[in-house]
Each structure stands twice: as C-alpha cells, then as structure tokens.
C-alpha cells in the first residue's frame, strides 16, 4: 500500500477555534502573508488561497464583511468581488497558464459550503486531464507545490 502524507493539514485539524470564530475573519485580522494566504485586499473584498485546494492556484474572493448571502452585500462590494475575480483569473493565466477555470460559489451548507457563514467565490484553474486516479478513487489530490510557494508566485504576479 502506498501512502500520501499531508502534514501541513495537522495544525488545522488539531486547531481548537473559538466558538463562533470564522477562519476568514481571523485571517483578515493578520497582516497579509503566506501564513494567512491573503493575496490582495480591496475596499470591501479580498482574495486568498484556498487552504485545501483542488488544484494549485485555487483562489477565493470574499467580502471583508462577515456575510453569508450575496443579497446582504452592497452592489459596490458585489461589483468589487467580480472585479477581483477577473483580476485573479488574469494573474492565474500568467503564472500557471491553465486551460480553463471553474468559477462558482456554494451558497449554504446544503449546497456544499464548508464555511457557509462567510460568503466566498471559488476560482479553480483547470487543465485537461487534471482529474486523476488518486483524486477520483483515493479521494486525495496531489499538488506539485506547497501553499507557501503558490502564495509567493501569485503575490509577486499580482503586484
């Protein structure tokens, strides 16, 4: 039997978050770095890496405000989120040259949102054949670089 190790997940698994604490809001309280995965902040929204990415470069665009619903955001924040999503796609095209993208949101726990209380839009770069045997059968994804490396590459390209 072969084993794949992902020790970078251990701190998250063992973490004892404050009751009601939001990981996204906690990240916002810190300076931008590879530790909190925030790449870009705007007036009402921000961009960060997904801590458990489907592919290298899997980003999220989120409102600064802790809101669960699109209709709770102002039109200005919704527009900024779309602009940040557009910028993120351009940066990902430059750094990773993907062949396509999945863009979307899971609104509510029933729709698959892992953190339903803080709205987030996903940007997933895709390549032909990126679903492999391990991901399909073994429920494991193999990524070619660490989150820190991804953050460094994307942060440099964003500026």
QUIJO-V378697 format. One record per residue. N is the residue number from 0. OMEGA is omega in radians with two decimals (999 if undefined). NEAR is the number of other ideal C-beta (glycine too) atoms within 12 Angstrom. Layout:
N;OMEGA;NEAR / N;OMEGA;NEAR
//
This chain:
0;3.07;4 / 1;3.13;9 / 2;3.01;9 / 3;-3.12;15 / 4;3.07;10 / 5;-3.08;19 / 6;3.11;12 / 7;3.12;21 / 8;-3.03;17 / 9;3.13;10 / 10;3.12;13 / 11;-3.13;18 / 12;-3.10;13 / 13;-3.10;9 / 14;3.08;13 / 15;-3.08;9 / 16;3.04;16 / 17;3.10;10 / 18;3.13;6 / 19;3.14;11 / 20;3.12;18 / 21;-3.11;26 / 22;3.13;29 / 23;3.10;37 / 24;3.07;26 / 25;3.12;23 / 26;-3.13;32 / 27;-3.12;26 / 28;-3.11;15 / 29;3.03;18 / 30;-3.14;11 / 31;-3.13;23 / 32;3.06;17 / 33;3.14;26 / 34;-3.14;18 / 35;3.00;25 / 36;3.13;37 / 37;-3.13;36 / 38;-3.00;40 / 39;3.05;32 / 40;3.05;24 / 41;-3.14;25 / 42;-3.08;17 / 43;-3.08;25 / 44;-3.14;37 / 45;-3.13;38 / 46;3.07;43 / 47;3.03;43 / 48;2.99;48 / 49;-3.11;37 / 50;3.12;34 / 51;-2.98;23 / 52;2.99;35 / 53;3.10;29 / 54;3.04;33 / 55;-3.13;31 / 56;3.12;42 / 57;-3.09;38 / 58;3.01;48 / 59;3.02;41 / 60;-3.04;42 / 61;2.98;45 / 62;3.04;38 / 63;3.14;32 / 64;3.12;26 / 65;-3.10;25 / 66;-3.12;26 / 67;-2.99;25 / 68;3.07;19 / 69;-3.08;21 / 70;3.05;12 / 71;-3.14;17 / 72;3.06;26 / 73;3.06;18 / 74;3.13;13 / 75;3.14;17 / 76;3.10;28 / 77;3.12;25 / 78;3.12;20 / 79;3.10;28 / 80;3.11;38 / 81;3.11;25 / 82;3.09;22 / 83;3.09;36 / 84;3.11;33 / 85;3.09;21 / 86;-3.14;27 / 87;3.11;41 / 88;-3.14;30 / 89;3.13;24 / 90;3.13;31 / 91;3.09;37 / 92;3.14;21 / 93;-3.02;19 / 94;-3.01;26 / 95;-3.11;33 / 96;3.10;17 / 97;3.14;28 / 98;3.12;15 / 99;-3.14;19 / 100;2.85;29 / 101;3.07;27 / 102;3.13;25 / 103;3.13;19 / 104;3.01;30 / 105;-3.07;20 / 106;-3.13;23 / 107;-3.12;16 / 108;-3.13;12 / 109;3.12;8 / 110;3.09;13 / 111;3.13;14 / 112;3.10;22 / 113;3.06;21 / 114;-3.00;29 / 115;-3.03;21 / 116;3.08;24 / 117;-3.11;35 / 118;3.05;35 / 119;3.11;42 / 120;-3.12;38 / 121;3.02;36 / 122;-3.06;41 / 123;3.06;32 / 124;-3.09;34 / 125;3.08;25 / 126;3.09;21 / 127;3.10;9 / 128;-3.10;12 / 129;2.98;28 / 130;-3.08;18 / 131;-3.11;17 / 132;-3.09;14 / 133;-3.11;16 / 134;-3.07;18 / 135;-3.06;12 / 136;-3.04;9 / 137;-3.13;15 / 138;-3.13;10 / 139;3.06;19 / 140;3.11;24 / 141;-3.13;21 / 142;-3.03;29 / 143;-3.12;16 / 144;3.12;21 / 145;3.07;19 / 146;3.12;32 / 147;3.10;20 / 148;3.11;20 / 149;-3.14;33 / 150;-3.13;33 / 151;-3.11;20 / 152;-3.09;25 / 153;3.13;40 / 154;3.13;27 / 155;-3.11;15 / 156;-3.09;23 / 157;-3.04;28 / 158;999;13
//
